[in-house]
Amino acid sequence: MKFNRQSYLNTRRDAWVEINLDAIEKNILELKKYAKKDAKILAVVKADAYGHGSVMITPTLLASGVYMLGVASIDEAMQLRENKITAPILVLGAAPVWAFDWAAYNDISLSLFLPEHIEACKVTYEKTGIKPKVHVKLDTGMNRIGVSHENAVSLIKEVQKSDFIELKGIFTHFACAEDLEKTKEQIAIWDDVLSKVNTDGLLLHIANTAALITFPEINYNMARAGIGIYGLQPDLIPDFKNPPKLIPAMSLKGRIVNIHGAHANSGVSYSHRYVTDKETTIATVPIGYADGVSRGLSGKICGLLHGKKVRQIGNITMDQMMFDITGVKADEGDVITLLGQDGDESISINEWADILHTINYELICRLKVRLSRVYTR
């Protein structure tokens, strides 16, 4: 047993997520190569920066040239403000009208797409003396939130003539940035609306990470970078020839807390769905489905131990999982990497996503319930 753990981790638990801030900085600089000249970058840090820790990574984002931060709710914006982050913030989702005062007091921009939002801005201005800052959200085909393109021009003009609102921008969101024809349809709607309103001085943002990379012709002066910041490739149009060189920023690691031998024909973990076929050395790591590692991955993934792949065996439990480390020299306290790189071997969250028939976005957002974050350069 290794009693002298690496002190810099200071997690008080033998399981943690590492976030490489250097990778985040390099990813921002890489994505900027695809952006229009002089275009601003909005970094999407909703869902606690996709599980990477919004408060902790924001200084790196801003130092890398990010202009604005995008969040899902006023609560997420307030977390940033309460940690003395003064950069412009936009709530990308629908905020309740009773919370508009909070946004005004804390210099948080809101998404506006309903007539009720205009009325709420008026009430807030009369109460606080502060003009709420807003970006009009246009629905060009996502069918989630936003003003329809049929009603967008009249709504934008009404906002522009209101003396109690500060209009900062107009934006929309692609539903299928990996689909050329559907994306062209949304771009056409976007261009049609913008051609009918005065956009002088406004932030115009339509490009997410995928569109930033693949559609240089889009009309925008600010791009919203999300998944690419964290080093994961979005779905791109088929046969795209020039993808960015992104570096995954997140690793998941745990220390071996127990090593023991099991005879052939021994069941492992709940329900004994895995049975050893030979004398097996088993290592236990204190990471489980309560930490965001899906039980559906049981028996289908590997870890990295001293640069070698070792197979996870048995059902993943709430707090622990087991690995077959037969033939690998190891001690209690050694690190098994579940996601990330060890030597020449690496494991990507995309491998997990393929197994679970989901997307990498969902899985990285899960890894935040109990796992401490360790930030490295």
C-alpha positions in Angstrom: 0.0 0.0 0.0 1.3 3.4 -1.0 0.6 5.6 2.0 2.4 8.6 0.6 -0.1 9.9 -2.0 0.9 12.7 -4.3 0.1 15.7 -2.1 -0.7 18.2 -4.9 -4.0 16.3 -5.6 -5.4 16.9 -2.1 -8.8 15.4 -3.1 -9.3 13.4 0.1 -10.5 10.6 -2.2 -8.7 8.3 -4.6 -10.7 9.4 -7.6 -10.7 12.7 -9.5 -11.0 14.5 -12.8 -8.0 16.4 -14.2 -8.6 19.4 -16.3 -5.7 20.5 -18.5 -5.9 24.3 -18.8 -3.1 24.4 -21.4 -5.3 22.2 -23.6 -8.2 24.6 -23.3 -6.0 27.6 -24.2 -4.6 25.7 -27.3 -8.2 24.7 -28.3 -9.3 28.3 -28.2 -6.4 29.4 -30.4 -7.0 26.6 -32.8 -10.7 27.5 -33.2 -9.8 31.1 -33.8 -8.0 30.0 -37.0 -11.4 29.1 -38.4 -13.3 32.3 -37.3 -13.9 35.4 -39.4 -11.3 38.1 -39.1 -12.0 40.3 -36.1 -14.9 38.1 -35.0 -15.4 37.8 -31.2 -15.7 34.5 -29.5 -18.4 33.5 -27.0 -17.3 30.5 -24.9 -20.2 28.3 -23.8 -19.7 27.5 -20.2 -23.2 26.1 -19.3 -23.5 23.0 -17.3 -20.5 24.0 -15.3 -18.5 24.3 -18.5 -19.6 20.9 -19.7 -18.3 19.4 -16.4 -14.9 21.2 -16.5 -15.7 23.8 -13.9 -16.9 27.2 -15.2 -15.4 29.4 -12.5 -12.0 27.7 -12.6 -11.5 27.7 -16.4 -13.0 31.2 -17.1 -9.7 33.0 -16.4 -8.0 30.8 -19.0 -10.7 31.5 -21.5 -10.6 35.2 -21.1 -6.7 35.2 -21.2 -7.0 33.3 -24.5 -9.1 36.0 -26.1 -12.7 35.0 -25.3 -15.0 38.0 -25.2 -18.3 36.7 -23.8 -19.5 33.7 -21.7 -22.6 31.8 -22.5 -24.7 30.1 -19.8 -28.0 28.2 -19.6 -29.6 30.1 -16.7 -29.4 33.2 -14.5 -28.2 30.9 -11.7 -25.2 29.8 -13.7 -24.5 33.5 -14.6 -24.8 34.5 -10.9 -22.2 31.8 -9.9 -19.7 33.5 -12.2 -20.6 37.0 -10.9 -20.3 35.9 -7.3 -16.8 34.7 -8.1 -15.9 38.2 -9.3 -16.0 37.4 -13.1 -16.9 40.6 -14.8 -16.8 39.5 -18.5 -20.0 39.9 -20.5 -22.4 37.0 -19.9 -25.4 35.9 -22.0 -28.1 33.5 -20.8 -28.7 31.4 -23.8 -31.8 29.7 -22.4 -35.2 31.1 -21.5 -35.0 33.1 -18.2 -38.2 33.5 -16.1 -39.5 37.1 -16.2 -39.5 37.4 -12.5 -35.7 37.0 -12.6 -35.1 39.9 -15.1 -34.3 42.2 -12.2 -31.5 39.9 -11.1 -30.0 40.1 -14.6 -30.2 43.9 -14.7 -28.6 44.4 -11.3 -25.8 42.0 -12.2 -25.1 43.1 -15.8 -26.3 39.8 -17.3 -27.7 39.8 -20.9 -30.9 37.8 -21.6 -32.3 36.0 -24.5 -35.5 37.8 -25.7 -38.0 36.1 -28.0 -41.5 36.8 -26.7 -43.7 39.9 -26.4 -43.9 39.1 -22.7 -40.2 39.5 -22.5 -40.4 43.1 -23.8 -43.0 43.9 -21.1 -40.9 42.3 -18.4 -37.9 44.5 -19.5 -40.2 47.6 -19.2 -41.2 46.5 -15.6 -37.6 45.9 -14.7 -36.5 49.3 -16.1 -39.2 51.1 -14.2 -38.2 49.3 -11.0 -34.5 49.4 -11.2 -33.7 52.3 -13.6 -31.4 49.9 -15.5 -32.1 49.0 -19.1 -32.0 45.2 -19.4 -29.4 44.0 -22.0 -30.9 41.5 -24.4 -30.0 39.4 -27.5 -33.0 38.5 -29.6 -33.2 34.7 -30.1 -34.4 33.7 -33.6 -35.7 30.2 -34.3 -34.6 29.3 -37.8 -35.4 25.5 -37.5 -34.4 24.2 -34.1 -38.0 24.4 -32.9 -36.8 24.8 -29.3 -37.0 28.4 -28.2 -36.9 31.6 -30.2 -39.1 33.9 -32.2 -40.2 32.5 -35.5 -38.7 34.0 -38.6 -42.2 35.1 -39.7 -42.4 37.3 -36.6 -38.8 38.1 -36.0 -38.5 41.3 -38.0 -41.4 43.0 -36.2 -40.2 41.8 -32.8 -36.6 43.1 -33.4 -38.0 46.5 -34.6 -40.2 46.7 -31.5 -37.2 46.1 -29.3 -35.1 48.6 -31.2 -37.7 51.4 -30.7 -38.1 50.6 -27.0 -36.3 53.1 -24.8 -36.1 50.8 -21.9 -34.1 47.9 -23.5 -30.5 47.8 -24.6 -30.4 45.5 -27.6 -26.9 43.9 -27.8 -27.3 41.2 -30.4 -29.3 38.7 -32.5 -28.6 35.0 -32.6 -29.9 31.6 -33.7 -28.8 28.0 -33.3 -28.2 25.2 -35.8 -30.1 22.0 -35.4 -28.0 19.9 -37.8 -24.7 21.6 -38.4 -23.4 18.3 -39.8 -26.1 18.3 -42.5 -25.2 20.6 -45.4 -28.7 21.1 -46.9 -30.5 21.7 -43.6 -27.9 24.1 -42.5 -28.1 26.1 -45.7 -31.9 26.4 -45.1 -31.3 27.9 -41.7 -28.6 30.2 -43.0 -31.0 31.5 -45.7 -33.6 32.3 -43.1 -31.0 34.0 -40.9 -29.8 36.1 -43.9 -33.3 37.1 -44.8 -34.2 38.4 -41.3 -30.9 40.3 -41.0 -31.5 42.0 -44.4 -34.7 43.5 -43.1 -33.5 45.1 -39.8 -30.8 47.5 -38.8 -27.9 45.4 -37.4 -25.4 48.3 -36.9 -23.4 47.8 -33.7 -25.1 44.4 -32.9 -23.4 41.1 -32.1 -24.6 38.6 -34.7 -24.0 35.0 -33.7 -25.1 31.9 -35.5 -22.0 29.7 -35.7 -21.6 27.0 -33.1 -18.3 24.9 -33.0 -19.3 22.8 -36.0 -20.5 25.7 -38.1 -17.5 27.8 -37.1 -15.3 25.1 -38.6 -17.2 24.2 -41.7 -19.2 27.2 -42.9 -16.8 30.2 -43.3 -19.4 32.0 -45.5 -21.9 32.6 -42.7 -22.7 36.2 -41.7 -21.6 36.6 -38.1 -19.3 38.8 -36.0 -19.3 36.6 -33.0 -19.0 32.8 -32.9 -20.2 30.5 -30.0 -17.6 27.9 -29.3 -18.8 25.0 -27.0 -17.6 21.4 -27.3 -14.5 22.3 -29.2 -13.1 24.4 -26.4 -13.0 21.2 -24.3 -11.1 19.3 -27.0 -13.9 17.2 -28.4 -14.8 17.2 -32.1 -18.4 18.0 -33.0 -20.2 16.2 -35.8 -19.0 17.8 -39.0 -20.4 17.6 -42.5 -19.4 14.3 -44.2 -15.9 14.2 -45.7 -14.8 17.5 -44.3 -11.1 17.8 -45.1 -9.7 20.2 -42.5 -10.8 19.4 -39.0 -9.1 21.4 -36.2 -6.4 19.8 -34.0 -8.1 19.7 -30.6 -6.8 18.4 -27.4 -9.2 16.7 -24.9 -8.9 18.7 -21.7 -10.5 16.2 -19.3 -9.0 13.0 -17.8 -10.7 10.7 -15.3 -8.4 8.9 -12.9 -8.6 6.7 -9.8 -6.1 5.0 -7.5 -6.2 1.2 -6.8 -7.5 0.7 -3.3 -7.4 -3.1 -3.3 -5.6 -5.9 -5.2 -6.5 -9.5 -4.7 -6.4 -12.8 -6.6 -9.5 -14.8 -7.6 -9.6 -18.4 -8.7 -11.0 -19.5 -12.0 -14.9 -19.7 -12.1 -15.2 -16.9 -9.5 -18.0 -14.4 -10.0 -17.2 -10.7 -9.9 -19.4 -7.9 -8.6 -23.3 -7.8 -8.4 -25.2 -10.6 -10.0 -22.0 -12.4 -11.0 -22.6 -11.6 -14.6 -18.8 -11.8 -15.1 -17.1 -15.0 -14.1 -13.3 -15.5 -14.3 -12.0 -18.1 -16.7 -8.6 -18.4 -15.1 -6.6 -17.3 -12.0 -7.2 -13.5 -12.1 -5.7 -10.5 -10.3 -8.4 -8.0 -9.6 -7.8 -4.3 -8.8 -10.6 -2.1 -7.4 -10.9 1.6 -8.1 -13.3 3.8 -6.1 -15.3 5.2 -9.1 -18.9 4.1 -9.9 -22.1 5.1 -11.5 -22.8 7.7 -8.8 -19.8 9.5 -10.2 -21.3 9.6 -13.6 -19.8 6.4 -15.1 -22.8 4.6 -16.6 -23.6 1.1 -15.4 -24.2 0.4 -19.1 -20.4 0.5 -19.6 -19.9 -2.5 -17.4 -17.5 -5.0 -19.0 -17.2 -2.9 -22.1 -14.4 -0.5 -21.3 -10.8 -0.5 -20.3 -8.5 1.5 -18.1 -4.8 2.4 -18.5 -2.3 1.1 -15.9 1.3 1.9 -16.4 0.6 2.6 -20.1 -1.1 -0.7 -20.6 -4.8 -1.4 -21.2 -6.6 -3.4 -18.5 -10.2 -4.6 -18.9 -13.0 -3.5 -16.6 -14.8 -6.6 -15.3 -18.1 -7.2 -13.5 -21.0 -4.7 -13.0 -19.9 -1.2 -12.3 -21.3 -0.5 -8.8 -22.5 2.8 -7.2 -19.0 3.7 -5.8 -16.5 1.2 -7.2 -15.4 -0.9 -10.2 -13.0 -3.7 -10.8 -10.3 -4.3 -13.4 -8.5 -7.4 -14.5 -4.8 -6.5 -14.0 -3.4 -10.1 -14.5 0.2 -9.9 -15.6 0.6 -6.2 -14.9 2.9 -5.3 -11.9 1.0 -2.9 -9.7 0.5 -1.9 -6.1 -2.3 -0.3 -4.1 -2.2 3.4 -4.7 -1.2 3.1 -8.4 -3.3 5.2 -10.8 -5.7 3.7 -13.4 -6.7 6.2 -16.0 -10.3 5.7 -17.3 -10.2 8.7 -19.7 -7.1 10.3 -21.0 -3.6 9.3 -21.8 -1.0 7.1 -20.1 2.2 6.6 -22.1 1.4 5.9 -25.7 -2.2 4.7 -25.0 -5.2 6.8 -24.6 -9.0 6.4 -24.0 -11.5 8.9 -25.4 -14.9 9.8 -24.1 -16.1 9.1 -27.7 -15.4 5.4 -27.1 -17.9 5.5 -24.2 -20.4 7.4 -26.3 -20.3 4.8 -29.0 -20.9 2.0 -26.5 -23.9 3.8 -25.0 -25.2 5.2 -28.4 -25.1 8.7 -27.1 -22.9 11.8 -27.6 -19.8 12.9 -25.8 -21.5 16.1 -24.6 -23.8 14.1 -22.3 -21.1 11.9 -20.8 -18.6 14.7 -19.9 -21.4 16.6 -18.2 -22.1 13.6 -16.0 -18.7 13.5 -14.5 -19.2 16.2 -11.9 -21.4 14.9 -9.0 -18.7 13.7 -6.5 -15.4 13.9 -8.4 -13.0 16.6 -7.3 -11.4 18.7 -10.0 -7.6 19.0 -10.3 -6.4 21.7 -12.7 -3.0 21.4 -14.4 -1.0 23.2 -17.0 
